Every structure is written in C-alpha cells, then in structure tokens.
Amino acid sequence: MLKTTSVAQTLTENAPLFAALGDPTRLALLLQLGEGGLCSITELAEGRPQTRQAIRKHLQVLEAVQLIRGVRRGRQHLFQIEPKTLEIAAQSLAAISRQWDDALSRLKLLVEDAGHP
C-alpha cells in the first residue's frame, strides 16, 4: 500500500499530465493517436472544427508533458503516442484507486464494528 504522502507526491508530479488530458480536444487527439501509427497535423485536424494551427498548439501541450512525441519524416512532422508516459498516468490512477479502496474498507469495518456492541 502506498502512503498518502507518496500518492500525493506522485499526483503533484503528474499534475501537468492530467491537466493536459483535461481538455476535450487534446483527449480526442490522444485517442486518435492511440489507434496506432504516425499522424500528421493535417490528418489530425481533418474533420475537426479547429484550425491546423490550433491543433498544433494542442499537440505542443501534449508533447510538453511527453504524452506524444513528434518525429520528422522528410518535410512532414508526424506524431505518435508515448506509451511510457501513459503507463505513468495509469499507475498514478491505480494508486488513487487503491487509496480509495483502503479508505472504504476501513470505513466499512468502522461501521460494522459500530453496529455490534
């Protein structure tokens, strides 16, 4: 079991990552990239109401927290998901889940003990 301070520290360290995921456009871009392969800005902007420039700014936010990585292929700038960072996010969420499960278990025991004299 992780200590509360350890979970809090992990979440604090990863707050920018979760903030980046809090935007619906960035989340949709990440999901699209998660379907596999490399995508250009043009491909990512296709069918979206945002301009390519706006999509690029969202991609820069995702790059800054290392959720995606840009690579050059000739003149094209392509993007792909960064699985290591997603694993860190998943581990952080799992730690929160364990902390809540532990707290609920303690509460259940307390309530059950209070019901028996």
C-alpha positions in Angstrom: 0.0 0.0 0.0 1.3 3.4 -0.9 1.3 6.0 1.8 -1.0 9.0 1.3 2.1 11.3 1.1 3.6 9.1 -1.6 0.3 9.2 -3.6 0.1 13.0 -3.2 3.6 13.4 -4.3 3.1 11.3 -7.4 -0.1 13.2 -8.3 1.6 16.5 -7.7 4.5 15.5 -10.0 2.0 14.4 -12.7 -0.5 17.3 -12.3 0.6 18.8 -15.7 0.0 15.5 -17.4 -3.5 15.3 -16.0 -4.2 19.0 -16.8 -3.2 18.3 -20.4 -5.7 15.4 -20.5 -8.5 17.7 -19.1 -9.1 19.4 -22.5 -11.6 17.6 -24.7 -9.6 18.4 -27.9 -6.3 17.1 -26.5 -8.0 14.0 -25.2 -9.6 13.3 -28.6 -6.2 13.8 -30.3 -4.6 11.4 -27.9 -7.3 8.8 -28.5 -6.8 9.2 -32.3 -3.1 8.8 -31.9 -3.7 5.8 -29.7 -5.3 4.0 -32.6 -1.8 3.4 -33.9 0.6 4.7 -36.4 2.0 8.1 -37.1 -0.3 11.1 -37.9 0.4 14.5 -39.4 -1.2 17.7 -38.2 -3.3 17.7 -41.4 -4.6 14.2 -40.6 -5.3 15.1 -37.0 -7.1 18.3 -38.0 -9.3 16.6 -40.6 -12.9 16.7 -39.6 -12.3 18.9 -36.6 -13.6 22.5 -36.3 -10.2 23.8 -35.1 -7.6 25.1 -37.5 -4.4 23.3 -38.1 -2.6 26.0 -36.0 -5.0 25.3 -33.1 -4.4 21.6 -33.4 -0.6 22.2 -33.4 -0.9 24.2 -30.2 -2.8 21.3 -28.6 -0.1 18.9 -29.8 2.6 21.1 -28.3 0.9 20.8 -24.9 0.7 17.0 -25.2 4.4 17.0 -26.3 5.4 19.2 -23.4 4.1 16.6 -20.9 5.5 13.8 -23.0 2.2 12.1 -23.8 3.1 12.2 -27.5 6.3 12.5 -29.5 6.9 14.3 -32.8 9.1 12.8 -35.4 10.3 14.1 -38.8 9.9 12.2 -42.0 11.2 14.4 -44.7 9.2 17.7 -44.6 6.4 16.1 -42.6 6.2 16.4 -38.8 4.4 13.3 -37.6 3.1 12.5 -34.1 2.8 9.3 -32.1 1.8 8.3 -28.7 4.4 7.9 -25.9 3.4 4.7 -24.1 5.7 5.2 -21.2 4.0 8.4 -20.1 0.6 6.8 -20.4 1.8 3.9 -18.2 2.9 6.5 -15.6 -0.6 8.1 -15.7 -2.2 4.6 -15.4 0.0 3.8 -12.4 -1.0 7.2 -10.7 -4.7 6.4 -11.2 -4.2 2.9 -9.9 -2.6 4.3 -6.8 -5.5 6.7 -6.2 -7.9 3.7 -6.7 -6.0 1.6 -4.1 -6.0 4.5 -1.7 -9.8 4.9 -2.0 -10.3 1.2 -1.7 -8.3 1.1 1.5 -10.3 4.1 2.9 -13.6 2.5 2.0 -12.5 -0.8 3.6 -11.6 1.0 6.8 -14.9 2.8 6.8 -16.8 -0.4 6.3 -15.0 -2.0 9.3 -15.7 1.0 11.4 -19.4 1.0 10.5 -19.7 -2.7 11.1 -17.9 -2.5 14.4 -20.2 0.4 15.5 -23.3 -1.8 14.8 -22.1 -4.5 17.2 -21.9 -3.7 20.9 
